[in-house]
Amino acid sequence: MNMKKIISILLVLVFAASALTGCGEESGGTVSTDGSTSMEKVIGALGEAFEAENSGVTFTYNPTGSGSGIQAVSEGRCDIGLSSRSLKEEEKAEGLKETVLAYDGIAVVVNPENPISDLSVETIAKIYTGEITNWKEVGGNDAEIVLIGREAGSGTRDGFESITQTEDACTYRQELTSTGDVITTVAQNPNAIGYASLASVKDSVRAVSVDGVTPSEDTIKDGSYIVQRPFVLVTKEGAELSETAQKFFDFITSPEAAEIISDAGAVPAN
């Protein structure tokens, strides 16, 4: 066999070997996350920082909602599920494990034109169950209250309804599929009220104080702002993550990531 042929065979073997390692750690690897739309800002900032520190790594986030993210990790369609509610006992019984990444306030938001600045939990419950239907009943304008909420399966909805004790009793005008949609809808309607992740609240809406307490990192941390819930990482009990996914998991749950989480508007658990 001549030298030229030997070299060409060696080159083929080199290319074949590199193709086999193409989705492994040597080329950087990938980590896929799926779930809560409320966690977009936090997980996006963490993914960006992880990619910056690890050349060649690809981070992906699929904003499907908490329920879908839990299902995705259960079915092995992503590395890490994202949930803005704690796992239910039946989900844990199915072999899913939760790790609290951070805590987030659920802001009760109104249109900036609305003069209302504070509502009690009891009043919020009466508004969402249809007992109070006009803003004038709580000291606001003479206008019908337009109730905006999230879809069934949303971690934000689960948290809001649990805390206000309004499960299966809310009379929503619209049930929207993302945090951003709730904020946009309330921003466009002077008579609307909605709830959304504090980390995602923009200047286009105004968060009211609840029982006199304004949502902030400090009031979430000390527990005085009671409309709050955890941001949870969901994995499978006993199933090993890929090297890259494990590295990402370790990074985002380390003290090093705390500042990134805070800057994104949530309260780090570590």
N, C-alpha and C positions, 0 to 999 in steps of 0.2 A: 504494500500500500504506500503510495507516495505521500510526501510530507504535506502537500497541499490538501489532500483528502483528509489526512489526520487532523489538520487544523480546522477544517470545515466541520468535521464531526464533533470536535471539542467545543466549537462555537455553538453548535446546535444544543449540546448538553448544557452549556452555560445558560443559554436562553431558556431552555426547558426548566432548569433549576430556579431561575429568577422568576419565571411565570408561576411556579408552584408556591413561592414565598411571597407572591404579589399582594395577598390579602393578609399576610402575617405581620408580626411585629417589625421585621426588618424594613418594610416599606412604610412603617408608621402605624398601620392598623386603623380600624374604625370602631366607633362606639355609637350605638343608636339609642335614642330615648324617645318615649311616646307617652302622651297623656295630657295632663292638666294645662288648659290654656292660661290659667292664672300664673303658672310658673314660667311663662315665656321669657319675661325679662331676666329673672334670676338664672334660669338654666342656660339662657342664651349668653349671658355675661360669663358664666362659668365655662361654657363650651369654648367661647372665644379665647379666654385666658389659657385653657388647656391646650388648644391648637397652637397658640403663640409659644408655649413652653415646650411643645413636642412636635418637632418638625415632621411633616408628612402625615400626621394624624388627621383623620376626618371625623368630625362630630356632627351628628344629625339629630334633629328634634322634630317630631311629628305632633302638631297640636290637635289632638282628637278629643280631649276631655278626659277627666279622671277615670271614669268607668271603662272607657275604651282602652286607656293606657294599661290599666290593671289586667284587662283581658289579653292585650297584646303580649305582655310579659308572661302571662299564664300559658299562652299558646306558643311561646318561643319566637315571636315575631320581632322582638326588640331585646336589647341588652338590659335596659333599666326602664321600668315604668315610673310615671310621675303622677302622683295623686295629691290633690289639695284637700284630702280628708284622711282620717285614719282608716286602716283596713278593718273590715267587718270580721267578726269571729268566723263566719263561714268561709271567708276568703283566706284567712290564716289556716283554717282546717284543710284547705285545698293545697297547702304547701307554699303559700306566699309569705314573704317576710317584709316588714317595713322598717325603714331607718329614717328618723326625722332629720331632715336637712335644715329646716328653718321654720319660723312661725310668721304668719301673715295676718294682718287685720282684714276683715271683710268690711270695706267702707260702704256706708249707706249714702248713696249719691243723689243729689238733686240738680236741677238746672241752675246755673248761676243767677238767673233772674228771680228765683224763688226766695222769698224773704226768710223762710224757715232755717234756723241754724242749729237747733237741738231737738232731738226726739228721744223719748224713753223707749226701752225695749218693749214695754207693754203697748205703747202707742204704735210702734212699728208693726207689732203683731196684729193690732186692730186694723191698721191700714191694709196690710197684706191679706187679711182674711175677709175684707170687705165690710167690716163693722163701721169703719170710718171711710167715707167715700169722697169727701170734699175737703180741700185744703183749709177752708175757713173754720172747720171744726178743730183745727190745731193751731189757729192763729195766723193762717196764711191767706192767700187770695181766695175769692169765691170762684173756684174752678174744680172740676172733677179730677180726682187723682188717677193718673195713668200708671198702672203697675207693670214694671218691667222686671223680668227674672231670667233665670237660666233654665236649660233643658233638664229633664230627668236624667240622672247619671252624672251630672255636674257636681264636683266636689264643693264648689262655692255654694251651690243651692243646698246641698246636704248640710253644710256647716251653718248657713244662714237659717234654714228651717229648724235645725236642731236647737240652736241657741234661742231663737224666738218662739220655739214650741209651736210652729205652724205647719208641721209635716202633713202633707196631703190636704191642706186647708187653704192654700193660697189661691186667690182669684186673679191670676195673671192676665193682663191684656196681651202681652207678648212673652214667649219663652225663647230666648236666643241662645245660639250655640257657642258663643265665645265671650270672654271678658270685654274685648274690644267693641263688639257689637252692642253690648249693654251701655258702655260709656258713650258711644256715638249716638245711640237712640235717645238717651237722657239729655245729651247735649243739644239735640235738635227739638226737644219738646219741653216748653216751660212748665208743664204740669206733671211731668214724669218723675218717678222715683225708681231707683234701681239699687243693686248691690254688686260690688266688684272688688277684686283684689286691691288692697291699698297700694301695693307695689306698681299697679298698672294705672292708677288714677292720674288723669291729666288735668290741665287748667280749664278744659272745656266743660268740666262738671265741678261740683263742690261737695266735699264730704261733710256731712253734718256730724256734730258731736252726739254721742249716745249716753243718756243719763248724765250729761254734763262733762263727759270725757271725750277729748279729741283723739282720733286714732293717730298714733305716731310710734316710732321705734321704742321710745321709753315706756309709753302706756301699754304697748303690747308686751314688752319684756316684763313689766311689773304686774301684768294681769288686770290692771284697772280698766282697760278697754276690753270689754268682755266678748265683743263680736270678732272672734279670732279663731284660727284653725292651723293645723300643721301643714307644711309642705313635706311630702313623704316620698322617699325613693323606694320603689317596689322591686324586689328580686325574688328568685325562686329558692326556697330552702334546699340546701344540699347540692344545688347546681352551680358549677364553677363558671365565673365570668371569664371571657377571653382576657389575655394579658393586658390589652389596651383598655378594655372596659373596667377591669379591676383597678388599673392605674388611675382612671378617671374617677371612679367611685372613691378611692382613697384620697385623691386630691380635693374633691368637692366637700368631703366630710372632715377635712383637716382644718386646724386653726388658720392655716395660710389662706383659706378661701373665705374666711369670715368677713373680711373687708369688702370683698367683691359682692357678697350676699347683702351686706348692709347698704352698699352703694346702689344696689338694685332695688332697694326699698323694703327688704324683709329683715327679720331678726334671726341671725344665725343660731343654730342649736348648739354649735361647738364654740 
